[in-house]
Amino acid sequence: MTSYDVMELIKRSNNQEEIIDIAQNDSDWHIRQFAVAYIEDEEALKDILINDSINSVSIKAMEQISDIGFLIDVCLNNPFSHIRLATLNRIIDESLLLTSDLTNLLNNVALNDPNEFIVKLAVENTNFNNPEVIMTIAESGRDVEIKKLAISKITDEKVLSDFALNDSNVFIRREAILNPNLSDFDILSEVIRNDDDGFNRHWACEKINDKDYLVKLIFNKSFYHRLDDLSLNSNLNCEEYFKEIYENSDDEYSCLVAAYLIQDEVYLANIVLNDSNDKIRLHAIKNKHFSNQEILKGLILSEDNRDIVFCAVSKIRDEDVLIEYIRTNLDDGRATLQAILKVNDVELLKELSMHSNPKIRLYAVKSFTNNFKDQYNSILRDIAFTDENKNICLEATGAITNPYDLMEIADKNDDRDIRALALKIIPTSRLLDSFLFVHNSNRQSLNFNQKLKSLALNEKDDEIRHIAISKLDDKETLDNISSFENDDSEFAKRRLNSLFEDIKGIDNELLLKKLISSGDSDVSYIAQKTFDDWINSQKHIDEISRISDIEKLKSIIDDDFNYYVRCEAEGRLERLLFNIRLDEINEKANQDKLMDIVKDETFPLEIRNKAFSKVNDVKFRENYKLLSDK
């Protein structure tokens, strides 16, 4: 009898015993699930829920059980998380419990269920509102997202203050800061002054909506390092006030702050050009609203105050102005060095990289490394070889990208640290390459490998020798070194193991067969084993497409050694859960929950459309009528 015939039999049958027998014993779980829908005996449904090996069948049985005590027990004690989740969803969606009873159930789930997704469902429910349980979850919850949900429900400002000021997790502190029940300006100001996260400081600033309080913070010296944060507060519209402070206050610090926060660039230009106090002028130049290039240019040409010149150089955008400044002020002052960092003139940088002053040479090299390192490897290589200053050589070496230049430095440079750095940043080739591809006969390539081999075998310095061993792609040499009874042996063995790890990751039949016939016994053995595993994994992947047992798929995801098998199982599980979710959206579903699903853009469109089709609210359907057209 075909599956279709069995289903037709179930539809026509009035024999409950026959239907129950099919639901409990048929080998095809699809037929068992189909039969469950026609069972009237609740005890038989309970038996199927508890004993069927397929979650989808158990969940179908659960959906037809009305014994709320039994459903609560399933929700709390069933060993399978998807059954507990589906049961809790049904209890919530269909309002099967009074509010107080639902709260007790949610508390129990939140405190005891091992599945974080189920705990999250309980904690985010509006009926999860017991302060003691909320605190327990907030303090000792296993998952940060769940703890954040709990913190969002805390109403005790003292408790929120403790989380906002003292929790080690930046996101937990942020959730406490965002909680509307935290409104104490003094606590928020402590967050602004002490929190090392810019977003946390920003949200704390935004919650202070009292201009007088904000102004007090701004002119409090202990908040000087937070002026940028405070100035972004949308409630701080004090332009005229700051101008009045600047014009009338005798306190230098107040004038500094005002000059830093005024937004009128014309007004700021007047401060920069005419104020007699250099500190106030400097703060006006630092002000993010001041960018007058003509004034900045004039400052770097005629200003005596070095701090002002440095700040002006930092804001200049015209490279010709910077080059002129460098040529007329070629010293190792902060302003000149800052100008060197900002220019892109290759000829000037080449010239500066040979200057007698080591600081000037260093900053020229830094500018090269920031802007041109890929185009000017040869210049950097020459600097690494010839400069007498070690820091400059290290800076140049660290920016080189050409492995042949790096190998030359590692082979010929006189300084141990420079040689070690050059070797470290040489890209590590795969050992597989010597078996899969024909070696480049290019003399440069052969010379490179020969130098690396020589360093691995003959270098006297332990660190350099070990780095060279870790870069080798010559299996014969590595085999030889691994037979030594010294530290070199361990490095060689680790490098050899990386070869086998490379082979284990191959999923190409032709490459594996080439390795099997490579003539190297170790490589052939690992390649053969990988090939056999690959063949088996293809069989497993084919089998997974037919698996409908959620727990079995989860077990494969958790335990199978093969990445591709795990990926296939994850995809299959995702598709099954998607279908389960579709099945959950039926006429019994809570209308509010259906509308929430429609509005939630994180759900797939198919799910949202299915929920939309079940919504009865005419006005809501009118607002979202375009959804069904997508």
C-alpha positions, 0 to 999 in steps of 0.5 A: 500500500502506498503512502497516499493509500494509507493517508486516504484510509486514515481520512475515511476510517472511523476506527480510532484503534486502527488510526492510533496503531498507524500513528504509533507504529507506521515506519514512515513518520510523515504518515504517523504525523498525518494520522495524529491529526485524526486521533481523538483519544488524548491519552494516545496523543500523550503516549505519542508525544512522549514516545515518538522518535520524531519531534515533528510527530510529537509536536503535532500530538502536543497541539491537540492535547488540552490537558494543561497540567500535562502541557506544563509538565511537557514544557518543563520536563520533556528532554527535547528542546524543540518540543519544550519550545513548541509547547511553551509557544502554544501556551503563550499564543493560545493564552492557555494559562491565567496571568499569574500561572503563566508568570510562574511557568515563565519563571520556572523556565527562565531559571531552569531550562538548559536551552538559551533560546527557550529561556529567551522566549520566557524572559522577553514575555511581558508576563515575566515580571517577578523582580527577584527572578529578573535579578537572578537572571540579570546577575547570573544568566548564562547568555549576555542577550538574556541578561540584557533582556532581564536588565531591560525589565529592572525598575529599581534605579539603584540596581540599574546604577550598579550595573551601569557603573560596575559591570565588566561587560560593555553591553550589559552596562549599555542596557542598564544605561538605556533602561528608562528607569535609570534617570539619575543625572549624577549616575549618568554623569559618572558613566560619561566621566568613567566609561571607556565605551563611546556609545555608552557615554553617548547614550548617557549624555543623551539622557541628560536633558537639563541644559543647566546640568549639562553646562555644569558638567561642561565647565567641571574640570574633571569632565574636560576629557569628555568635552567631545561627548558632551558637545554632541548632546542634542539638548545642548544648544547654547551657542549664545551662552558660550559666546557670552562666557567667552566675552565676559568671563575672567576664568581662563578655563571657562573661556577655553571650554567656550572656545572649544564648543562655539560653532560659529566659524567666523566667531572662532576665526576672530578668537584665533586671530585676535585673542591674547591668550594662546591657550584659548586660541589653541582651543579655538583651532582644535574646535571641530567647527574651525577649518579655515584653510587660509588662516591655518596656512597663515598660522604655520608660516608666521605663528611662534607658538609651537602647539598652535603650529602643530594643531594648524598643520594637523588641519591643513589639507593642501599638500603644497602648503605642507611641503613648503612648511617642511622645506622651510622648517626642516627640524624634528619638531612635532609640527614638521614631523606631523607634516611629513606624515601627511604628505604623499610626495615620493621624491620629497620622502625619498630625500627625507629618508636620507636626512641626517636627523634620525627622527626625520628619516623615521617619519619619512619611512612611516609616511612611506609605509602608510601610503606607498609600501606596495609600490616602493618595496625596493626603497624600504628594502634599501633603508632596512639594509643601510640605515644606521638607526635600528628603529628605522630599519624595523619600521621599513622592514615591517612594511615590506610585502615582497617575500624575496626582499624580506628573504634577502634582509633575513639572509644578509642583514647584520641585526638579529631583530631585523632578520627575525622580523623579516622572516616572521612576515614572509608569507608561509607557503603551503607544504602542499604546493611542493606536491600539487604544483610544478615548482617555479624554475625561476632562479629567484624562486629557487634561490629563495627556497635555498636560502630558507633551507640554509637558514633552517639547517645552518643558522646559529641563532635559535629564534631565526633558525626556528622561524625558518623551519616554520616557513619551510615547504621542503618535506625531505628537509623537515623529515631530516630535522625532525629526526634530531633530538633537540628543539629544532625537531619539535618545530619541524614536526609541527611544520610537518603536521601542518602539511597533513592538516592541509591535506585533510582540508582538501575536498577535490577528488583529482588533487587527492588522487594526485597526492595519493600517487605522489610517491611519498608514503606519509603524504599518500597515507593521509591523502588516501584516508582523506579521500576515503573520508571524503567519499563517506562524507558524500554518502552522509550528505546524501543521507542527511537530505532524507533525515527529519529527526531534529535531534539526530541532525543536532547530534550530527552538527555537534559531533561529526568531524567533517565540516561539510557534513556539519554544514549540510546538517545545519542547512537541513535543520534550518529548513526543518525548523522553517517548516515547523514555524510555518506549521505553527502559524495556524487559525489557533495562533494568537492574533497579536503574535501573528501581527508581531511576526508580520511586522518583524522584518527578521522573519523570512518573507514566506513566514511573514506572508503566512502569518499575514494570511491568518490576520483578521484585523482589517485595518492592519491588513490594509497597512500591510497589504503590499507585503503579500505582493513581494 
